[in-house]
Amino acid sequence: VQLQASGGGSVQAGGSLRLSCAASGSVRNIHHMAWYRQAPGKQRELVATITSGGNTNYLDSVKGRFTISTSSTKSTIYLQMDNLQTEDTAVYYCNLVTWSPTSTWGQGTQVTVSS
């Protein structure tokens, strides 16, 4: 499986972006999918997760602003980001974990929020 992330860009504070992460190849035995981010000079942090059963969890600072979801076939992961703030500026990475377990990462997409 390979993951291809897209949808990043530059927006002003208060704006919205929707990230997508498309999986190519056979997607089976998914345990969970997630979005991480890494800002310059900082460690990568977990932003949101969604289990194969649809349960979601979010980083406290994005609760109420970000929404993680998947397509019905779970071949695409989405991250809807609303009311973006400057501190959301980072490279965003998608991740897919199976029950095997295996962990697959997308290539990252840049999100820049200006004040």
C-alpha positions as CSV (number, residue, x, y, z in Angstrom):
1,V,0.0,0.0,0.0
2,Q,1.2,3.5,-0.8
3,L,-0.4,6.7,0.5
4,Q,-0.6,10.0,-1.5
5,A,-1.5,13.1,0.5
6,S,-2.8,16.3,-1.1
7,G,-4.8,19.4,-0.3
8,G,-2.3,21.5,1.6
9,G,-1.7,25.1,0.9
10,S,-1.6,28.6,2.3
11,V,-4.6,30.3,4.0
12,Q,-5.2,33.2,6.3
13,A,-6.2,32.6,9.9
14,G,-9.8,31.6,10.2
15,G,-9.8,29.8,6.9
16,S,-10.3,26.2,6.0
17,L,-8.5,23.4,4.1
18,R,-9.4,19.8,3.4
19,L,-6.5,17.3,3.3
20,S,-6.9,14.0,1.4
21,C,-4.8,10.9,1.6
22,A,-5.5,8.3,-1.1
23,A,-4.3,4.7,-0.6
24,S,-3.2,2.7,-3.7
25,G,-3.1,-1.0,-3.7
26,S,-5.0,-3.4,-1.5
27,V,-6.2,-1.9,1.8
28,R,-7.0,-4.7,4.2
29,N,-7.1,-5.4,8.0
30,I,-7.0,-1.7,8.9
31,H,-6.6,-1.0,12.6
32,H,-6.6,2.7,12.4
33,M,-5.8,5.7,10.2
34,A,-4.3,9.0,11.4
35,W,-3.0,12.4,10.6
36,Y,0.2,13.7,12.2
37,R,1.9,17.1,11.8
38,Q,5.4,18.4,12.2
39,A,6.1,22.1,12.6
40,P,9.7,23.5,12.1
41,G,11.9,22.7,15.0
42,K,9.3,20.5,16.7
43,Q,8.6,16.8,17.0
44,R,5.9,15.1,15.0
45,E,2.6,15.1,16.8
46,L,-0.6,13.1,16.5
47,V,-3.4,15.3,15.3
48,A,-6.3,12.9,14.8
49,T,-7.1,9.2,14.5
50,I,-10.0,7.1,13.2
51,T,-10.4,3.4,13.8
52,S,-11.8,0.9,11.4
53,G,-15.0,1.1,13.4
54,G,-15.2,4.9,13.0
55,N,-14.1,6.0,16.5
56,T,-12.2,9.2,16.4
57,N,-9.8,11.0,18.7
58,Y,-8.2,14.5,18.4
59,L,-5.4,16.5,19.7
60,D,-6.9,18.9,22.3
61,S,-5.8,22.0,20.4
62,V,-7.8,21.0,17.3
63,K,-10.9,19.6,18.9
64,G,-14.0,21.3,17.5
65,R,-12.0,22.6,14.5
66,F,-10.7,19.5,12.7
67,T,-12.7,16.5,11.5
68,I,-11.1,13.2,10.4
69,S,-13.1,10.9,8.2
70,T,-12.7,8.2,5.5
71,S,-14.3,7.2,2.3
72,S,-16.8,4.3,2.5
73,T,-14.1,1.9,1.2
74,K,-11.5,3.4,3.6
75,S,-9.2,3.9,0.6
76,T,-9.1,7.7,1.3
77,I,-8.5,9.5,4.6
78,Y,-9.7,13.1,5.0
79,L,-8.9,15.9,7.4
80,Q,-11.3,18.8,7.3
81,M,-9.6,21.8,9.0
82,D,-11.7,24.8,9.9
83,N,-10.9,28.0,11.7
84,L,-7.2,27.4,11.1
85,Q,-4.7,29.2,13.3
86,T,-1.1,30.2,12.8
87,E,0.0,27.5,15.2
88,D,-1.5,24.9,12.8
89,T,1.3,25.6,10.3
90,A,3.1,22.4,9.7
91,V,3.7,19.5,7.3
92,Y,0.8,17.1,7.7
93,Y,1.4,13.4,7.2
94,C,-1.2,10.6,6.9
95,N,-0.6,7.2,8.4
96,L,-2.3,3.8,8.0
97,V,-1.8,1.0,10.5
98,T,-3.0,-2.5,10.0
99,W,-3.6,-5.4,12.4
100,S,-0.4,-7.2,11.1
101,P,0.9,-4.7,12.3
102,T,2.3,-2.6,9.5
103,S,2.5,1.2,9.4
104,T,2.5,3.2,6.1
105,W,3.2,6.9,5.8
106,G,2.2,9.4,3.1
107,Q,4.7,11.9,1.8
108,G,3.5,15.0,3.7
109,T,1.7,18.1,2.6
110,Q,2.5,21.6,3.7
111,V,-0.1,23.7,5.5
112,T,0.7,27.4,6.1
113,V,-1.6,29.7,8.0
114,S,-0.8,33.4,8.0
115,S,-2.2,36.0,10.4
